[in-house]
Amino acid sequence: MQLWVGLGNPGPQYALHRHNVGFMALDTIAEVHDFGPVQKKFQGWVQDGRIGGTRVILLKPATFMNESGRAVSEALRFYKLGTDALTVFHDELDLAPFKVKVKQGGGTAGHNGLRSIDQHLGPDFQRVRLGIGHPGHKDRVTGHVLGNFAKAEQDDLVTMLGALAAEAPRLAAGDAVRFMSDVALRQQDT
């Protein structure tokens, strides 16, 4: 069993923010892989399903970004899972828009959701970094992260989310390298 967490902020006013691309990724995966209904649990929203032969629990914390670790640690405890079963999908300023990279462990790069999970569980968990690009100057970061994807970016966003969902069986099987490669190939094909 694995726990996949998408980071974002709850509420319709945040739904299309770049900071919520982790939520968007989980929603797309749940839809493509026909996950069960959404349940309120662990201070968030949970869906249960299978990807390939692996049972995967999807969790979108409803705690707001800077308290995500509370929901994640509660879910891991409930299912008696270690951080080796945890994958976190999050926005990444330091990646070009719509690039997807998987990384094991590491720092938080100023990301409040990752920082919260790190404080509760330590840094040793898998991250799926979803590139949102950097606005160019640190004074514009907050507005960029908490801004909606531009209309011109919608097609690329949909392509990335679809590629993630289509290749999710590779990630569930533990083949992060092939997952990244196949996601990139799908993005080139559009």
N, C-alpha and C positions, 0 to 999 in steps of 0.2 A: 504494500500500500504506500502511496505517496500523497503528500500534501502540497498542492500548488496554490500559491498565494498571489493575488494581483493587488498591487498597491494603487490607491486612489483616495479621493475624498467623497463621502456620501452626500447625496443631494443632487437634484436636477440641475442646479446652477453650476455644478462642477463637471457634469457628465462629459462634455466635449473638450475639457482642458487637456493640455499635453500631459499634465501631472497624473491624469487618470487613464493613461494608455494601458496600465496594468489591469485595470478593471475591464477595459475594452477587450484585451487579449483573452481573459477568462470567459467573458460573455460569448466571444466567438468560438472558443474551444468547446464550451458547453453546448452551444447550438449545433456545431458541426458533428460532434460526437454523441449527440442525443442524451445528454445528462438528465438526471431526474430533476424534479421541481426544486425551486429555491426554498431553503429553510432558514429561519433566524436561529443562529447558534454562535457561540464563542464570540459574542460582541460583533457579529458580522453576518454575512449571507453565505450559505454553504450549499453546494450541489455535489451530488455523488454520482459517479459513473465509471466507465471503463474506457481505457484507451489501449487498443491492442489487448494484451492479456493482463494489463495492470489496472488495479483499482486505484482511482485517483479521486481525492477530495479536493474540490475547488473552494477557496475561501477568499472573500472580499471583505476585509475588515471595515466595520462601520464606525471605527473609533476616531476617524480623521487620521491623516498621514502620520503625525508625530506621536501617535499612540498605537501604531500598528502592531508593535511587539506584544502588547497585552493579548490581543485576539489570537495571534499566531502561537504564542506559548501555551495558551489555554487549549487550542486545538491539538497541538502536538502532545500535550499531557493526556488529554482525553483518549486519543488513539494510541497512546504509548509508543510514539514514534520519536526517533532522534533527528537531529538536524541533517543527517545523511538522507532522510526521506523528504526534505524540504526544498522546494524550488520557488523562488520569488521573482515575479515579473514586474519590472519597474521602468520608469522613464529614465533616460540617461543623457544628460547635457553634453557629455564628452564624446558622443558618437554622432556621426552624420545622421540627418533625418532618415528614419525608417531602416537603418542598419540594425541587425540583430546579432548580438554576441552573447555567448554563454560563458560564465566565469564561476569558478569555485572559490569561495571565500574572498577575502580582501577587505578593503576599506569601504567607507560609506560615501566618499566624494561629496560630502555636504548634504546628502539626501536624508531628509528627516525620517522617512519611513524605514530605510535601511538602518539608520542610527538607532531607532527604537527597537528593531528586531535584534540588532547587535547587542544592545544593552540587556535584553531579556535572555538571549540565547547564545551570544558569542558570534563571531564572524564566519564560522565554518558551515556555510550553506550555499547552495547553488543559486546563481542569479541569472535571469534572462534579461539582459540589458537591451532596452528598446530605444533606439536613438531618436532624440527630438532636436538635436543640433543646439548649438550655443548661439545666443543672439549677438555675440561679438563683444559686448562690454558687460562687466559684472553688475553695473547699475540697472541693466535691462533684464537680468535673469528672472527675477520674481514675476514680472509682467509676462515674460515669455512662457515660463513654466505654468503659470496660472491663467494663461490665455488659451482660447480655443485654437484648434488646428485651423489653418487658413483654408478657404474654399479651394484654392489651387493645390492643397495638399491632400484633399479628400481621397482621390483615386489611389495615391501612393499609400495612404493609411489603410484603406480597404484591402489593397493588395498584400501589404505586410501582415495584417491580421488574418487574412485567408491563408497565407503561406504558413504562418505559425500553426494554425489549426490543422491544416493538411499534413504537416510534418510532425505534429505532436507525438505520434507513435514512436518516432525515433528518440525523442526526448524521454518519453516514458520508459523506453528500453535501455536508457543510459548511454545512448550514443550521441552525445552533445556535438561532436565534431561533424558527424553526418547531418544532424539536425540543422546546424548553422549553414552548411554547404547547400543542402537541399532547399532551405528557405531562400537563400540568396539566388539560387537558380530559378526558383519560381518567380522571384521578383524581377529577374531579367527577362523572363518570358512574356511579360505583359507589355 
